[in-house]
Amino acid sequence: MNISISAFFISVWLKFFFLFTPFFALSMFLSMTRGDTEAQRRKLALQIGGAVGVLCLALFFFGRVLFSLFGITVDAFRVGAGALLFLSAVSLVRAAPDAEPDRTDEDIAVVPLAMPIIVGPATIGTLLVLGAEITEPARKGLGCLALLLAVVCVVLILFAASFIERAIGKKGLNILSKITGLVLAALAAQMILTGVRQFLQ
């Protein structure tokens, strides 16, 4: 029993971690905070983590309510979210390594860093599906902990942004983003196949 619970927790945590595309988010974070001090970057990282955590918990817990409200089946949404996630994965794999958005004087913690860079349309759809799939209270709680752990991991990566950039460089970050895209493509394919199989049954 403990092994299955541990495997479930690790599986959900890994899904959430890759859904957040942490290395692509890191590239955007570095690009948009050029000239900021380490203290400013860490404050911004905490703000991003708070925004991502609140948004994702809301999506995770109210997914089934939204499906019932609009009369959408989980399987139909699974196929749709899987298609969006696949497009997101393709864009990560094909992304130009030198794309650097301009920094403005406006607050960038919520928009665009928390959403849509970390929590984009594909991530929102997948969060709704996973939240609706997990109905057992104990596993729902574990899923919530796994989600929060994934958010903490993203914040820690942003905390270490300068160190990671010095250690692996832009080319290394680009490679990690593409690997993340491949993992997301596999996850998207699995979601679509599961949705189609469940619908046919």
C-alpha positions in Angstrom: 0.0 0.0 0.0 2.8 2.4 1.0 4.6 1.6 -2.3 1.6 2.4 -4.4 1.0 5.7 -2.5 4.7 6.6 -2.9 4.6 5.8 -6.6 1.4 7.8 -7.0 2.9 10.8 -5.2 6.1 10.7 -7.3 4.1 10.3 -10.5 1.9 13.3 -9.9 4.8 15.4 -8.7 6.8 14.7 -11.9 3.7 15.5 -14.1 3.2 18.8 -12.4 6.9 19.6 -12.4 7.3 19.1 -16.2 3.9 20.8 -16.8 5.3 24.0 -15.4 8.1 23.8 -18.0 10.6 25.0 -15.3 13.6 25.5 -17.6 11.7 27.5 -20.2 10.4 29.5 -17.3 13.9 30.0 -16.0 15.1 31.3 -19.4 12.2 33.8 -19.5 12.9 34.7 -15.9 16.5 35.4 -16.6 15.7 37.4 -19.7 13.1 39.6 -18.0 15.2 40.3 -14.9 18.4 41.5 -16.5 19.9 44.2 -14.3 17.9 43.1 -11.2 19.7 42.4 -8.0 19.7 38.9 -6.4 17.3 40.2 -3.7 14.9 41.5 -6.3 15.0 38.2 -8.2 14.3 36.2 -5.1 11.4 38.4 -4.1 10.0 38.0 -7.6 10.5 34.3 -7.5 8.5 34.1 -4.2 5.7 36.2 -5.8 5.6 33.9 -8.8 5.5 30.8 -6.6 2.5 32.3 -4.6 0.6 33.2 -7.8 1.2 29.8 -9.4 0.3 27.9 -6.2 -3.0 29.7 -5.7 -4.0 29.4 -9.4 -3.1 25.7 -9.7 -4.9 24.7 -6.4 -8.1 26.4 -7.6 -7.9 24.6 -10.9 -7.0 21.3 -9.3 -9.9 21.3 -6.8 -12.7 22.8 -9.0 -12.1 20.9 -12.2 -15.0 18.5 -11.7 -17.3 21.4 -10.8 -16.5 23.1 -14.1 -17.0 19.9 -16.1 -20.4 19.4 -14.5 -21.4 23.1 -15.0 -20.6 23.0 -18.8 -21.7 19.4 -19.4 -18.2 18.3 -20.5 -17.0 14.8 -19.9 -13.5 14.2 -18.4 -12.5 12.1 -21.5 -13.5 14.9 -23.9 -11.5 17.4 -22.0 -8.6 15.0 -21.7 -8.4 14.8 -25.5 -8.6 18.6 -25.8 -6.1 19.3 -23.1 -3.8 16.6 -24.6 -3.9 18.3 -28.0 -3.1 21.7 -26.4 -0.3 20.1 -24.4 1.2 18.5 -27.5 1.2 21.9 -29.3 2.9 23.4 -26.2 5.5 20.6 -26.3 6.2 21.2 -30.0 6.7 25.0 -29.4 9.2 24.2 -26.6 11.1 21.8 -28.9 11.2 24.3 -31.7 11.7 27.5 -29.6 14.4 29.8 -30.7 17.2 29.8 -28.0 17.8 33.6 -28.2 14.2 34.8 -27.8 14.3 37.5 -25.1 11.1 39.4 -24.2 11.4 43.0 -23.2 11.1 44.0 -19.5 8.6 46.6 -18.6 8.1 48.6 -15.4 4.9 46.7 -14.7 4.7 43.8 -12.2 5.6 40.7 -14.1 5.2 38.1 -11.3 1.6 37.2 -12.2 1.5 38.2 -15.9 3.4 37.0 -17.9 5.7 34.8 -15.7 3.1 33.0 -13.6 0.6 33.0 -16.4 0.9 32.2 -19.2 4.6 31.3 -19.1 4.4 28.8 -16.3 0.7 28.1 -16.2 -0.4 28.3 -19.8 -3.6 27.0 -21.5 -2.2 23.5 -21.8 -1.2 23.4 -18.2 -4.6 24.7 -17.1 -6.4 22.0 -19.2 -4.1 19.3 -17.7 -4.6 20.5 -14.2 -8.4 20.4 -14.6 -8.2 16.8 -16.0 -5.9 15.6 -13.2 -8.1 17.3 -10.5 -11.2 15.7 -11.9 -9.6 12.2 -12.2 -8.4 12.1 -8.6 -11.6 11.7 -6.5 -10.4 9.7 -3.5 -9.9 12.2 -0.6 -6.6 10.7 0.5 -5.1 10.7 -3.0 -6.6 14.2 -3.6 -4.6 15.4 -0.6 -1.5 13.7 -1.8 -2.0 15.2 -5.2 -2.3 18.6 -3.6 1.0 18.0 -1.7 2.7 16.9 -5.0 1.4 20.1 -6.7 2.8 22.3 -3.9 6.1 20.4 -4.0 6.4 21.0 -7.7 5.7 24.7 -7.2 8.4 24.8 -4.5 10.9 23.1 -6.9 10.2 25.8 -9.6 10.7 28.6 -7.0 14.0 27.0 -5.9 15.1 26.8 -9.6 14.3 30.5 -10.0 16.2 31.2 -6.7 19.2 29.6 -8.2 18.7 31.3 -11.6 22.1 33.1 -11.7 24.0 30.1 -10.6 22.3 27.8 -13.1 23.0 30.3 -15.9 26.7 30.4 -15.0 26.9 26.7 -14.7 25.2 25.5 -18.0 24.8 28.7 -20.0 22.1 29.6 -22.5 22.8 26.6 -24.7 22.4 24.2 -21.7 19.1 25.9 -20.8 17.9 25.5 -24.4 18.7 21.8 -24.3 16.8 21.3 -21.0 13.8 23.1 -22.4 13.7 20.8 -25.4 14.0 17.7 -23.2 11.0 19.1 -21.2 9.2 19.5 -24.5 9.8 15.8 -25.4 8.5 14.7 -21.9 5.4 16.9 -22.4 4.8 15.4 -25.8 4.8 11.9 -24.4 2.4 13.0 -21.6 0.1 14.6 -24.2 0.0 11.5 -26.3 -0.9 9.4 -23.2 -3.7 11.8 -22.3 -5.2 11.7 -25.8 -4.9 7.9 -26.1 -6.5 7.4 -22.7 -9.3 9.8 -23.5 -10.1 8.1 -26.8 -9.9 4.6 -25.3 -12.2 5.6 -22.4 -14.7 7.2 -24.9 -14.7 4.1 -27.1 -15.4 1.8 -24.1 
